[in-house]
Amino acid sequence: MPTWMPEGNVSKPGDDELRSWSKYVQILFDANGNKPSPYPEGCAPLPSDNIDRLARKATILKGT
């Protein structure tokens, strides 16, 4: 679970797109583990990530 989200990976009606992407990447991260990426943190979602960065991490974690 992203530590900055007290509700964990649970989708909430008020979630904006960035928050939804962070939760999605965290779910993929938990299921697949960390994978190499061009980022120092690998594919772990960070509060500083933008949607493009999260989308790239999701693609790497999905293996597509």
PDB file of N, CA, C and O in Angstrom:
ATOM      1  N   MET A   1       0.842  -1.162   0.000  1.00  0.00           N
ATOM      2  CA  MET A   1       0.000   0.000   0.000  1.00  0.00           C
ATOM      3  C   MET A   1       0.894   1.234   0.000  1.00  0.00           C
ATOM      4  O   MET A   1       1.877   1.299   0.738  1.00  0.00           O
ATOM      5  N   PRO A   2       0.550   2.202  -0.824  1.00  0.00           N
ATOM      6  CA  PRO A   2       1.312   3.446  -0.742  1.00  0.00           C
ATOM      7  C   PRO A   2       1.165   4.040   0.658  1.00  0.00           C
ATOM      8  O   PRO A   2       0.048   4.226   1.141  1.00  0.00           O
ATOM      9  N   THR A   3       2.268   4.332   1.296  1.00  0.00           N
ATOM     10  CA  THR A   3       2.233   4.790   2.685  1.00  0.00           C
ATOM     11  C   THR A   3       1.569   6.145   2.847  1.00  0.00           C
ATOM     12  O   THR A   3       1.159   6.498   3.953  1.00  0.00           O
ATOM     13  N   TRP A   4       1.454   6.905   1.784  1.00  0.00           N
ATOM     14  CA  TRP A   4       0.822   8.224   1.884  1.00  0.00           C
ATOM     15  C   TRP A   4      -0.685   8.142   1.677  1.00  0.00           C
ATOM     16  O   TRP A   4      -1.354   9.175   1.667  1.00  0.00           O
ATOM     17  N   MET A   5      -1.229   6.956   1.513  1.00  0.00           N
ATOM     18  CA  MET A   5      -2.670   6.772   1.329  1.00  0.00           C
ATOM     19  C   MET A   5      -3.226   5.948   2.486  1.00  0.00           C
ATOM     20  O   MET A   5      -3.042   4.731   2.515  1.00  0.00           O
ATOM     21  N   PRO A   6      -3.896   6.580   3.429  1.00  0.00           N
ATOM     22  CA  PRO A   6      -4.391   5.831   4.592  1.00  0.00           C
ATOM     23  C   PRO A   6      -5.409   4.760   4.237  1.00  0.00           C
ATOM     24  O   PRO A   6      -5.580   3.801   4.991  1.00  0.00           O
ATOM     25  N   GLU A   7      -6.094   4.903   3.098  1.00  0.00           N
ATOM     26  CA  GLU A   7      -7.094   3.902   2.706  1.00  0.00           C
ATOM     27  C   GLU A   7      -6.491   2.732   1.944  1.00  0.00           C
ATOM     28  O   GLU A   7      -7.209   1.818   1.537  1.00  0.00           O
ATOM     29  N   GLY A   8      -5.168   2.753   1.749  1.00  0.00           N
ATOM     30  CA  GLY A   8      -4.511   1.675   1.017  1.00  0.00           C
ATOM     31  C   GLY A   8      -4.856   1.723  -0.462  1.00  0.00           C
ATOM     32  O   GLY A   8      -4.896   2.799  -1.059  1.00  0.00           O
ATOM     33  N   ASN A   9      -5.100   0.578  -1.048  1.00  0.00           N
ATOM     34  CA  ASN A   9      -5.392   0.482  -2.483  1.00  0.00           C
ATOM     35  C   ASN A   9      -6.886   0.487  -2.795  1.00  0.00           C
ATOM     36  O   ASN A   9      -7.281   0.218  -3.930  1.00  0.00           O
ATOM     37  N   VAL A  10      -7.713   0.787  -1.807  1.00  0.00           N
ATOM     38  CA  VAL A  10      -9.152   0.804  -1.996  1.00  0.00           C
ATOM     39  C   VAL A  10      -9.547   2.033  -2.812  1.00  0.00           C
ATOM     40  O   VAL A  10      -9.200   3.159  -2.457  1.00  0.00           O
ATOM     41  N   SER A  11     -10.271   1.810  -3.904  1.00  0.00           N
ATOM     42  CA  SER A  11     -10.751   2.931  -4.720  1.00  0.00           C
ATOM     43  C   SER A  11     -11.840   3.677  -3.976  1.00  0.00           C
ATOM     44  O   SER A  11     -12.735   3.081  -3.378  1.00  0.00           O
ATOM     45  N   LYS A  12     -11.744   4.975  -4.027  1.00  0.00           N
ATOM     46  CA  LYS A  12     -12.729   5.843  -3.377  1.00  0.00           C
ATOM     47  C   LYS A  12     -13.389   6.707  -4.441  1.00  0.00           C
ATOM     48  O   LYS A  12     -12.736   7.054  -5.425  1.00  0.00           O
ATOM     49  N   PRO A  13     -14.659   7.069  -4.281  1.00  0.00           N
ATOM     50  CA  PRO A  13     -15.346   7.896  -5.270  1.00  0.00           C
ATOM     51  C   PRO A  13     -14.655   9.239  -5.528  1.00  0.00           C
ATOM     52  O   PRO A  13     -14.765   9.785  -6.625  1.00  0.00           O
ATOM     53  N   GLY A  14     -13.957   9.765  -4.548  1.00  0.00           N
ATOM     54  CA  GLY A  14     -13.304  11.058  -4.705  1.00  0.00           C
ATOM     55  C   GLY A  14     -11.898  10.999  -5.267  1.00  0.00           C
ATOM     56  O   GLY A  14     -11.246  12.035  -5.403  1.00  0.00           O
ATOM     57  N   ASP A  15     -11.409   9.794  -5.601  1.00  0.00           N
ATOM     58  CA  ASP A  15     -10.053   9.667  -6.137  1.00  0.00           C
ATOM     59  C   ASP A  15      -9.920  10.381  -7.471  1.00  0.00           C
ATOM     60  O   ASP A  15     -10.751  10.212  -8.363  1.00  0.00           O
ATOM     61  N   ASP A  16      -8.862  11.185  -7.602  1.00  0.00           N
ATOM     62  CA  ASP A  16      -8.581  11.785  -8.899  1.00  0.00           C
ATOM     63  C   ASP A  16      -7.763  10.793  -9.731  1.00  0.00           C
ATOM     64  O   ASP A  16      -7.417   9.712  -9.255  1.00  0.00           O
ATOM     65  N   GLU A  17      -7.465  11.162 -10.946  1.00  0.00           N
ATOM     66  CA  GLU A  17      -6.774  10.249 -11.865  1.00  0.00           C
ATOM     67  C   GLU A  17      -5.390   9.859 -11.342  1.00  0.00           C
ATOM     68  O   GLU A  17      -4.993   8.698 -11.448  1.00  0.00           O
ATOM     69  N   LEU A  18      -4.669  10.805 -10.790  1.00  0.00           N
ATOM     70  CA  LEU A  18      -3.328  10.535 -10.281  1.00  0.00           C
ATOM     71  C   LEU A  18      -3.370   9.553  -9.117  1.00  0.00           C
ATOM     72  O   LEU A  18      -2.552   8.636  -9.047  1.00  0.00           O
ATOM     73  N   ARG A  19      -4.305   9.740  -8.218  1.00  0.00           N
ATOM     74  CA  ARG A  19      -4.434   8.833  -7.072  1.00  0.00           C
ATOM     75  C   ARG A  19      -4.837   7.433  -7.537  1.00  0.00           C
ATOM     76  O   ARG A  19      -4.338   6.441  -7.007  1.00  0.00           O
ATOM     77  N   SER A  20      -5.726   7.342  -8.513  1.00  0.00           N
ATOM     78  CA  SER A  20      -6.133   6.043  -9.056  1.00  0.00           C
ATOM     79  C   SER A  20      -4.959   5.330  -9.712  1.00  0.00           C
ATOM     80  O   SER A  20      -4.779   4.126  -9.526  1.00  0.00           O
ATOM     81  N   TRP A  21      -4.163   6.064 -10.477  1.00  0.00           N
ATOM     82  CA  TRP A  21      -2.982   5.472 -11.110  1.00  0.00           C
ATOM     83  C   TRP A  21      -1.999   4.964 -10.051  1.00  0.00           C
ATOM     84  O   TRP A  21      -1.436   3.880 -10.205  1.00  0.00           O
ATOM     85  N   SER A  22      -1.789   5.727  -8.986  1.00  0.00           N
ATOM     86  CA  SER A  22      -0.873   5.307  -7.919  1.00  0.00           C
ATOM     87  C   SER A  22      -1.340   3.999  -7.289  1.00  0.00           C
ATOM     88  O   SER A  22      -0.534   3.105  -7.032  1.00  0.00           O
ATOM     89  N   LYS A  23      -2.624   3.892  -7.046  1.00  0.00           N
ATOM     90  CA  LYS A  23      -3.163   2.661  -6.465  1.00  0.00           C
ATOM     91  C   LYS A  23      -3.029   1.489  -7.425  1.00  0.00           C
ATOM     92  O   LYS A  23      -2.698   0.377  -7.014  1.00  0.00           O
ATOM     93  N   TYR A  24      -3.286   1.737  -8.702  1.00  0.00           N
ATOM     94  CA  TYR A  24      -3.171   0.686  -9.712  1.00  0.00           C
ATOM     95  C   TYR A  24      -1.730   0.177  -9.798  1.00  0.00           C
ATOM     96  O   TYR A  24      -1.497  -1.032  -9.825  1.00  0.00           O
ATOM     97  N   VAL A  25      -0.777   1.088  -9.841  1.00  0.00           N
ATOM     98  CA  VAL A  25       0.630   0.688  -9.908  1.00  0.00           C
ATOM     99  C   VAL A  25       1.027  -0.048  -8.642  1.00  0.00           C
ATOM    100  O   VAL A  25       1.789  -1.012  -8.709  1.00  0.00           O
ATOM    101  N   GLN A  26       0.529   0.383  -7.488  1.00  0.00           N
ATOM    102  CA  GLN A  26       0.851  -0.324  -6.248  1.00  0.00           C
ATOM    103  C   GLN A  26       0.309  -1.752  -6.266  1.00  0.00           C
ATOM    104  O   GLN A  26       0.982  -2.671  -5.800  1.00  0.00           O
ATOM    105  N   ILE A  27      -0.888  -1.948  -6.791  1.00  0.00           N
ATOM    106  CA  ILE A  27      -1.452  -3.302  -6.900  1.00  0.00           C
ATOM    107  C   ILE A  27      -0.579  -4.168  -7.802  1.00  0.00           C
ATOM    108  O   ILE A  27      -0.287  -5.315  -7.464  1.00  0.00           O
ATOM    109  N   LEU A  28      -0.159  -3.625  -8.951  1.00  0.00           N
ATOM    110  CA  LEU A  28       0.731  -4.366  -9.852  1.00  0.00           C
ATOM    111  C   LEU A  28       2.069  -4.646  -9.178  1.00  0.00           C
ATOM    112  O   LEU A  28       2.618  -5.740  -9.309  1.00  0.00           O
ATOM    113  N   PHE A  29       2.589  -3.664  -8.462  1.00  0.00           N
ATOM    114  CA  PHE A  29       3.858  -3.796  -7.758  1.00  0.00           C
ATOM    115  C   PHE A  29       3.773  -4.910  -6.718  1.00  0.00           C
ATOM    116  O   PHE A  29       4.678  -5.738  -6.614  1.00  0.00           O
ATOM    117  N   ASP A  30       2.684  -4.927  -5.949  1.00  0.00           N
ATOM    118  CA  ASP A  30       2.502  -5.965  -4.926  1.00  0.00           C
ATOM    119  C   ASP A  30       2.391  -7.356  -5.557  1.00  0.00           C
ATOM    120  O   ASP A  30       2.894  -8.332  -4.999  1.00  0.00           O
ATOM    121  N   ALA A  31       1.741  -7.446  -6.706  1.00  0.00           N
ATOM    122  CA  ALA A  31       1.534  -8.743  -7.363  1.00  0.00           C
ATOM    123  C   ALA A  31       2.793  -9.248  -8.066  1.00  0.00           C
ATOM    124  O   ALA A  31       3.050 -10.452  -8.086  1.00  0.00           O
ATOM    125  N   ASN A  32       3.579  -8.335  -8.644  1.00  0.00           N
ATOM    126  CA  ASN A  32       4.712  -8.739  -9.480  1.00  0.00           C
ATOM    127  C   ASN A  32       6.071  -8.455  -8.873  1.00  0.00           C
ATOM    128  O   ASN A  32       7.082  -8.906  -9.412  1.00  0.00           O
ATOM    129  N   GLY A  33       6.130  -7.734  -7.785  1.00  0.00           N
ATOM    130  CA  GLY A  33       7.406  -7.331  -7.212  1.00  0.00           C
ATOM    131  C   GLY A  33       8.016  -6.195  -8.024  1.00  0.00           C
ATOM    132  O   GLY A  33       7.480  -5.788  -9.055  1.00  0.00           O
ATOM    133  N   ASN A  34       9.127  -5.702  -7.545  1.00  0.00           N
ATOM    134  CA  ASN A  34       9.788  -4.611  -8.233  1.00  0.00           C
ATOM    135  C   ASN A  34      10.503  -5.141  -9.471  1.00  0.00           C
ATOM    136  O   ASN A  34      11.072  -6.233  -9.450  1.00  0.00           O
ATOM    137  N   LYS A  35      10.469  -4.368 -10.538  1.00  0.00           N
ATOM    138  CA  LYS A  35      11.153  -4.733 -11.768  1.00  0.00           C
ATOM    139  C   LYS A  35      12.074  -3.591 -12.167  1.00  0.00           C
ATOM    140  O   LYS A  35      11.812  -2.434 -11.838  1.00  0.00           O
ATOM    141  N   PRO A  36      13.149  -3.910 -12.872  1.00  0.00           N
ATOM    142  CA  PRO A  36      14.055  -2.846 -13.305  1.00  0.00           C
ATOM    143  C   PRO A  36      13.334  -1.835 -14.196  1.00  0.00           C
ATOM    144  O   PRO A  36      12.493  -2.191 -15.021  1.00  0.00           O
ATOM    145  N   SER A  37      13.684  -0.588 -14.006  1.00  0.00           N
ATOM    146  CA  SER A  37      13.108   0.480 -14.817  1.00  0.00           C
ATOM    147  C   SER A  37      14.143   1.596 -14.933  1.00  0.00           C
ATOM    148  O   SER A  37      15.189   1.536 -14.287  1.00  0.00           O
ATOM    149  N   PRO A  38      13.868   2.599 -15.738  1.00  0.00           N
ATOM    150  CA  PRO A  38      14.830   3.695 -15.852  1.00  0.00           C
ATOM    151  C   PRO A  38      14.850   4.616 -14.622  1.00  0.00           C
ATOM    152  O   PRO A  38      15.581   5.606 -14.605  1.00  0.00           O
ATOM    153  N   TYR A  39      14.062   4.297 -13.610  1.00  0.00           N
ATOM    154  CA  TYR A  39      13.970   5.136 -12.421  1.00  0.00           C
ATOM    155  C   TYR A  39      14.738   4.502 -11.266  1.00  0.00           C
ATOM    156  O   TYR A  39      14.767   3.277 -11.154  1.00  0.00           O
ATOM    157  N   PRO A  40      15.357   5.301 -10.410  1.00  0.00           N
ATOM    158  CA  PRO A  40      16.158   4.735  -9.310  1.00  0.00           C
ATOM    159  C   PRO A  40      15.346   3.860  -8.349  1.00  0.00           C
ATOM    160  O   PRO A  40      15.885   2.926  -7.755  1.00  0.00           O
ATOM    161  N   GLU A  41      14.055   4.161  -8.199  1.00  0.00           N
ATOM    162  CA  GLU A  41      13.212   3.380  -7.281  1.00  0.00           C
ATOM    163  C   GLU A  41      12.627   2.141  -7.930  1.00  0.00           C
ATOM    164  O   GLU A  41      11.867   1.411  -7.294  1.00  0.00           O
ATOM    165  N   GLY A  42      12.969   1.891  -9.183  1.00  0.00           N
ATOM    166  CA  GLY A  42      12.372   0.778  -9.907  1.00  0.00           C
ATOM    167  C   GLY A  42      10.951   1.145 -10.292  1.00  0.00           C
ATOM    168  O   GLY A  42      10.716   2.223 -10.838  1.00  0.00           O
ATOM    169  N   CYS A  43      10.008   0.269 -10.016  1.00  0.00           N
ATOM    170  CA  CYS A  43       8.614   0.511 -10.400  1.00  0.00           C
ATOM    171  C   CYS A  43       7.719   0.871  -9.219  1.00  0.00           C
ATOM    172  O   CYS A  43       6.497   0.907  -9.361  1.00  0.00           O
ATOM    173  N   ALA A  44       8.304   1.133  -8.068  1.00  0.00           N
ATOM    174  CA  ALA A  44       7.505   1.510  -6.900  1.00  0.00           C
ATOM    175  C   ALA A  44       6.862   2.876  -7.129  1.00  0.00           C
ATOM    176  O   ALA A  44       7.541   3.812  -7.550  1.00  0.00           O
ATOM    177  N   PRO A  45       5.569   3.002  -6.859  1.00  0.00           N
ATOM    178  CA  PRO A  45       4.930   4.309  -7.012  1.00  0.00           C
ATOM    179  C   PRO A  45       5.372   5.261  -5.900  1.00  0.00           C
ATOM    180  O   PRO A  45       5.476   4.873  -4.736  1.00  0.00           O
ATOM    181  N   LEU A  46       5.626   6.492  -6.274  1.00  0.00           N
ATOM    182  CA  LEU A  46       6.034   7.518  -5.316  1.00  0.00           C
ATOM    183  C   LEU A  46       5.042   8.673  -5.340  1.00  0.00           C
ATOM    184  O   LEU A  46       4.381   8.893  -6.355  1.00  0.00           O
ATOM    185  N   PRO A  47       4.925   9.416  -4.239  1.00  0.00           N
ATOM    186  CA  PRO A  47       4.006  10.559  -4.223  1.00  0.00           C
ATOM    187  C   PRO A  47       4.378  11.621  -5.257  1.00  0.00           C
ATOM    188  O   PRO A  47       3.519  12.390  -5.691  1.00  0.00           O
ATOM    189  N   SER A  48       5.636  11.668  -5.649  1.00  0.00           N
ATOM    190  CA  SER A  48       6.096  12.673  -6.617  1.00  0.00           C
ATOM    191  C   SER A  48       5.868  12.268  -8.069  1.00  0.00           C
ATOM    192  O   SER A  48       6.108  13.072  -8.969  1.00  0.00           O
ATOM    193  N   ASP A  49       5.410  11.043  -8.320  1.00  0.00           N
ATOM    194  CA  ASP A  49       5.187  10.568  -9.697  1.00  0.00           C
ATOM    195  C   ASP A  49       4.031  11.310 -10.351  1.00  0.00           C
ATOM    196  O   ASP A  49       3.030  11.627  -9.709  1.00  0.00           O
ATOM    197  N   ASN A  50       4.191  11.581 -11.651  1.00  0.00           N
ATOM    198  CA  ASN A  50       3.070  12.116 -12.428  1.00  0.00           C
ATOM    199  C   ASN A  50       2.407  10.949 -13.167  1.00  0.00           C
ATOM    200  O   ASN A  50       2.873   9.813 -13.076  1.00  0.00           O
ATOM    201  N   ILE A  51       1.337  11.222 -13.887  1.00  0.00           N
ATOM    202  CA  ILE A  51       0.587  10.155 -14.546  1.00  0.00           C
ATOM    203  C   ILE A  51       1.427   9.457 -15.610  1.00  0.00           C
ATOM    204  O   ILE A  51       1.348   8.235 -15.742  1.00  0.00           O
ATOM    205  N   ASP A  52       2.225  10.198 -16.368  1.00  0.00           N
ATOM    206  CA  ASP A  52       3.065   9.565 -17.395  1.00  0.00           C
ATOM    207  C   ASP A  52       4.052   8.588 -16.783  1.00  0.00           C
ATOM    208  O   ASP A  52       4.240   7.483 -17.291  1.00  0.00           O
ATOM    209  N   ARG A  53       4.670   8.993 -15.708  1.00  0.00           N
ATOM    210  CA  ARG A  53       5.646   8.116 -15.051  1.00  0.00           C
ATOM    211  C   ARG A  53       4.954   6.874 -14.494  1.00  0.00           C
ATOM    212  O   ARG A  53       5.475   5.765 -14.616  1.00  0.00           O
ATOM    213  N   LEU A  54       3.786   7.054 -13.886  1.00  0.00           N
ATOM    214  CA  LEU A  54       3.042   5.906 -13.366  1.00  0.00           C
ATOM    215  C   LEU A  54       2.599   4.973 -14.493  1.00  0.00           C
ATOM    216  O   LEU A  54       2.616   3.754 -14.326  1.00  0.00           O
ATOM    217  N   ALA A  55       2.207   5.528 -15.627  1.00  0.00           N
ATOM    218  CA  ALA A  55       1.801   4.702 -16.769  1.00  0.00           C
ATOM    219  C   ALA A  55       2.977   3.882 -17.282  1.00  0.00           C
ATOM    220  O   ALA A  55       2.808   2.715 -17.636  1.00  0.00           O
ATOM    221  N   ARG A  56       4.175   4.481 -17.326  1.00  0.00           N
ATOM    222  CA  ARG A  56       5.364   3.725 -17.758  1.00  0.00           C
ATOM    223  C   ARG A  56       5.675   2.598 -16.770  1.00  0.00           C
ATOM    224  O   ARG A  56       6.021   1.488 -17.172  1.00  0.00           O
ATOM    225  N   LYS A  57       5.549   2.894 -15.489  1.00  0.00           N
ATOM    226  CA  LYS A  57       5.798   1.861 -14.478  1.00  0.00           C
ATOM    227  C   LYS A  57       4.781   0.728 -14.605  1.00  0.00           C
ATOM    228  O   LYS A  57       5.143  -0.443 -14.490  1.00  0.00           O
ATOM    229  N   ALA A  58       3.515   1.066 -14.841  1.00  0.00           N
ATOM    230  CA  ALA A  58       2.481   0.043 -15.003  1.00  0.00           C
ATOM    231  C   ALA A  58       2.790  -0.843 -16.202  1.00  0.00           C
ATOM    232  O   ALA A  58       2.636  -2.062 -16.130  1.00  0.00           O
ATOM    233  N   THR A  59       3.223  -0.243 -17.295  1.00  0.00           N
ATOM    234  CA  THR A  59       3.565  -1.020 -18.500  1.00  0.00           C
ATOM    235  C   THR A  59       4.696  -1.992 -18.199  1.00  0.00           C
ATOM    236  O   THR A  59       4.645  -3.151 -18.609  1.00  0.00           O
ATOM    237  N   ILE A  60       5.706  -1.531 -17.492  1.00  0.00           N
ATOM    238  CA  ILE A  60       6.831  -2.412 -17.139  1.00  0.00           C
ATOM    239  C   ILE A  60       6.349  -3.545 -16.235  1.00  0.00           C
ATOM    240  O   ILE A  60       6.709  -4.704 -16.442  1.00  0.00           O
ATOM    241  N   LEU A  61       5.549  -3.216 -15.252  1.00  0.00           N
ATOM    242  CA  LEU A  61       5.074  -4.243 -14.310  1.00  0.00           C
ATOM    243  C   LEU A  61       4.164  -5.266 -14.974  1.00  0.00           C
ATOM    244  O   LEU A  61       4.163  -6.436 -14.593  1.00  0.00           O
ATOM    245  N   LYS A  62       3.388  -4.831 -15.968  1.00  0.00           N
ATOM    246  CA  LYS A  62       2.512  -5.764 -16.689  1.00  0.00           C
ATOM    247  C   LYS A  62       3.291  -6.605 -17.687  1.00  0.00           C
ATOM    248  O   LYS A  62       2.804  -7.638 -18.147  1.00  0.00           O
ATOM    249  N   GLY A  63       4.501  -6.166 -18.022  1.00  0.00           N
ATOM    250  CA  GLY A  63       5.315  -6.916 -18.974  1.00  0.00           C
ATOM    251  C   GLY A  63       4.900  -6.721 -20.407  1.00  0.00           C
ATOM    252  O   GLY A  63       5.184  -7.574 -21.248  1.00  0.00           O
ATOM    253  N   THR A  64       4.228  -5.613 -20.716  1.00  0.00           N
ATOM    254  CA  THR A  64       3.795  -5.346 -22.100  1.00  0.00           C
ATOM    255  C   THR A  64       4.459  -4.098 -22.637  1.00  0.00           C
ATOM    256  O   THR A  64       4.219  -3.715 -23.782  1.00  0.00           O
TER     257      THR A  64
END
